[in-house]
Amino acid sequence: MNLSLVSVRYAKALFKLSIEKKVTEKVYKDIQLLLSNCAELPAFCEFVRSPVIKPSKKKELFDDVFGKVLDPVTLNFLGVVIDNNRESILDSIFRSYISFYKKEKNIKTVTLYSAFDMEDAYIESVRKLLAKEIGEPLELKTVTKEDLLGGFILKVDDKMVDASVVSKLKQVREHLING
């Protein structure tokens, strides 16, 4: 069976359960917490994915470390995933859940690439401007890409606006070459 299909099924089951229990927001925050832990502590993810470590030890880890932080729905779901030996697709399950959540809440994903780090006040003003223009809630992520030289690239879901210096220089170059 296709693992991406399996992860979508698990995510859909978790999403439906979280709606039923009225904890979609909490489960969403739990998932963000778990994903950030994996990003910051790769050894944690390796432990969870390891086929050598017994499922009981993995569940014990989650209970000890996250038992008082995670919603019971999230914690029980992790137990089911571990019992079914699906830890290796946990990232994919979480990404699918986030996708369901954002679709349900009409949240747009916006990524702003710039050549330099921006101040929080500036980022907040950009977020407010974009929210007003888009007319829907949005999640703004900023990424510093020094190779842009200046300007920015704005990506909203699947659409992109490239106002970077590198892009403008390429356009000038093409114009000069092609006459």
QUIPEWO-V278590 format. One record per residue. RES is the residue in one small letter. SS is DSSP state (@ for helix, = for strand, . for the rest). Layout:
# QUIPEWO-V278590
RES:SS / RES:SS
This chain:
# QUIPEWO-V278590
m:. / n:. / l:@ / s:@ / l:@ / v:@ / s:@ / v:@ / r:@ / y:@ / a:@ / k:@ / a:@ / l:@ / f:@ / k:@ / l:@ / s:@ / i:@ / e:@ / k:. / k:. / v:. / t:@ / e:@ / k:@ / v:@ / y:@ / k:@ / d:@ / i:@ / q:@ / l:@ / l:@ / l:@ / s:@ / n:@ / c:@ / a:@ / e:@ / l:. / p:@ / a:@ / f:@ / c:@ / e:@ / f:@ / v:@ / r:@ / s:. / p:. / v:. / i:. / k:. / p:@ / s:@ / k:@ / k:@ / k:@ / e:@ / l:@ / f:@ / d:@ / d:@ / v:@ / f:@ / g:. / k:. / v:. / l:. / d:. / p:@ / v:@ / t:@ / l:@ / n:@ / f:@ / l:@ / g:@ / v:@ / v:@ / i:@ / d:@ / n:. / n:. / r:. / e:@ / s:@ / i:@ / l:@ / d:@ / s:@ / i:@ / f:@ / r:@ / s:@ / y:@ / i:@ / s:@ / f:@ / y:@ / k:@ / k:@ / e:@ / k:@ / n:. / i:. / k:= / t:= / v:= / t:= / l:= / y:= / s:= / a:. / f:. / d:. / m:. / e:. / d:@ / a:@ / y:@ / i:@ / e:@ / s:@ / v:@ / r:@ / k:@ / l:@ / l:@ / a:@ / k:@ / e:@ / i:@ / g:. / e:. / p:. / l:= / e:= / l:= / k:= / t:= / v:= / t:= / k:. / e:@ / d:@ / l:@ / l:. / g:. / g:= / f:= / i:= / l:= / k:= / v:= / d:. / d:. / k:= / m:= / v:= / d:= / a:= / s:= / v:@ / v:@ / s:@ / k:@ / l:@ / k:@ / q:@ / v:@ / r:@ / e:@ / h:@ / l:@ / i:@ / n:@ / g:.
